[in-house]
Amino acid sequence: MTPHEAATLIGCSVRHVRVLCNKGILRASQKEMPGGFYWVVNKSSALAYANTPQKQGYPRGKKR
C-alpha cells in the first residue's frame, strides 16, 4: 500500500508514515524509480500500528 493509504488507515499524516518507515516501526520497502524511490508499506504492519494504544499526543484520526 502507498504511504497515503497507510496514513488514511492509521489516521495520521503521510509525512509521519514516512518517518515510521524510516525508523523501522512500520514494515516497508523502498522501490527505485528515476530520480529517487517510493515506499511500499506492509498492510498488516499498518493495521497493527493503528490498533496499538497511543501513549501520548493528540488522538489518531481526529482533526485538531
C-alpha atoms as a printed R data frame, in Angstrom:
   type eleno elety resid chain resno      x      y       z
1  ATOM     1    CA   MET     A     1  0.000  0.000   0.000
2  ATOM     2    CA   THR     A     2  1.130  3.574  -0.543
3  ATOM     3    CA   PRO     A     3  2.061  5.909   2.314
4  ATOM     4    CA   HIS     A     4 -1.109  7.891   1.598
5  ATOM     5    CA   GLU     A     5 -3.304  4.809   2.017
6  ATOM     6    CA   ALA     A     6 -1.438  3.859   5.200
7  ATOM     7    CA   ALA     A     7 -1.888  7.381   6.596
8  ATOM     8    CA   THR     A     8 -5.635  7.203   5.971
9  ATOM     9    CA   LEU     A     9 -5.804  3.798   7.650
10 ATOM    10    CA   ILE     A    10 -3.755  4.859  10.683
11 ATOM    11    CA   GLY     A    11 -5.204  8.353  10.995
12 ATOM    12    CA   CYS     A    12 -2.015 10.377  10.688
13 ATOM    13    CA   SER     A    13 -0.133 12.380   8.065
14 ATOM    14    CA   VAL     A    14  1.743 10.945   5.104
15 ATOM    15    CA   ARG     A    15  4.942 12.501   6.419
16 ATOM    16    CA   HIS     A    16  4.513 10.664   9.737
17 ATOM    17    CA   VAL     A    17  4.080  7.368   7.873
18 ATOM    18    CA   ARG     A    18  7.381  8.002   6.078
19 ATOM    19    CA   VAL     A    19  9.059  8.743   9.421
20 ATOM    20    CA   LEU     A    20  7.672  5.480  10.838
21 ATOM    21    CA   CYS     A    21  9.027  3.620   7.801
22 ATOM    22    CA   ASN     A    22 12.480  5.203   8.224
23 ATOM    23    CA   LYS     A    23 12.557  4.263  11.918
24 ATOM    24    CA   GLY     A    24 11.509  0.683  11.132
25 ATOM    25    CA   ILE     A    25  8.277  0.891  13.134
26 ATOM    26    CA   LEU     A    26  6.229  0.112  10.015
27 ATOM    27    CA   ARG     A    27  7.423 -2.690   7.770
28 ATOM    28    CA   ALA     A    28  8.005 -1.175   4.364
29 ATOM    29    CA   SER     A    29 10.293 -1.469   1.394
30 ATOM    30    CA   GLN     A    30 11.793  1.126  -0.875
31 ATOM    31    CA   LYS     A    31 11.258  0.759  -4.610
32 ATOM    32    CA   GLU     A    32 13.582  2.526  -7.033
33 ATOM    33    CA   MET     A    33 12.277  4.936  -9.629
34 ATOM    34    CA   PRO     A    34 14.014  7.511 -11.806
35 ATOM    35    CA   GLY     A    35 15.133 10.359  -9.563
36 ATOM    36    CA   GLY     A    36 14.579  8.623  -6.219
37 ATOM    37    CA   PHE     A    37 12.465  5.985  -4.537
38 ATOM    38    CA   TYR     A    38  8.999  5.417  -3.109
39 ATOM    39    CA   TRP     A    39  7.750  3.459  -0.107
40 ATOM    40    CA   VAL     A    40  5.551  0.372  -0.226
41 ATOM    41    CA   VAL     A    41  4.053 -0.158   3.240
42 ATOM    42    CA   ASN     A    42  3.036 -3.604   4.509
43 ATOM    43    CA   LYS     A    43 -0.732 -3.538   5.139
44 ATOM    44    CA   SER     A    44 -0.671 -5.864   8.154
45 ATOM    45    CA   SER     A    45  2.020 -3.714   9.750
46 ATOM    46    CA   ALA     A    46 -0.084 -0.572   9.265
47 ATOM    47    CA   LEU     A    47 -3.168 -2.298  10.720
48 ATOM    48    CA   ALA     A    48 -1.196 -3.494  13.741
49 ATOM    49    CA   TYR     A    49  0.148  0.025  14.357
50 ATOM    50    CA   ALA     A    50 -3.335  1.529  14.002
51 ATOM    51    CA   ASN     A    51 -4.698 -0.876  16.642
52 ATOM    52    CA   THR     A    52 -1.997 -0.219  19.247
53 ATOM    53    CA   PRO     A    53 -2.964  2.121  22.098
54 ATOM    54    CA   GLN     A    54 -1.421  5.545  21.882
55 ATOM    55    CA   LYS     A    55  0.767  6.582  24.839
56 ATOM    56    CA   GLN     A    56  0.903 10.337  24.323
57 ATOM    57    CA   GLY     A    57 -0.017 13.126  21.934
58 ATOM    58    CA   TYR     A    58 -3.180 14.037  20.091
59 ATOM    59    CA   PRO     A    59 -5.537 11.104  19.360
60 ATOM    60    CA   ARG     A    60 -5.083  9.472  15.956
61 ATOM    61    CA   GLY     A    61 -7.660 10.157  13.303
62 ATOM    62    CA   LYS     A    62 -9.098 13.289  14.890
63 ATOM    63    CA   LYS     A    63 -8.728 16.746  13.386
64 ATOM    64    CA   ARG     A    64 -7.167 19.398  15.593
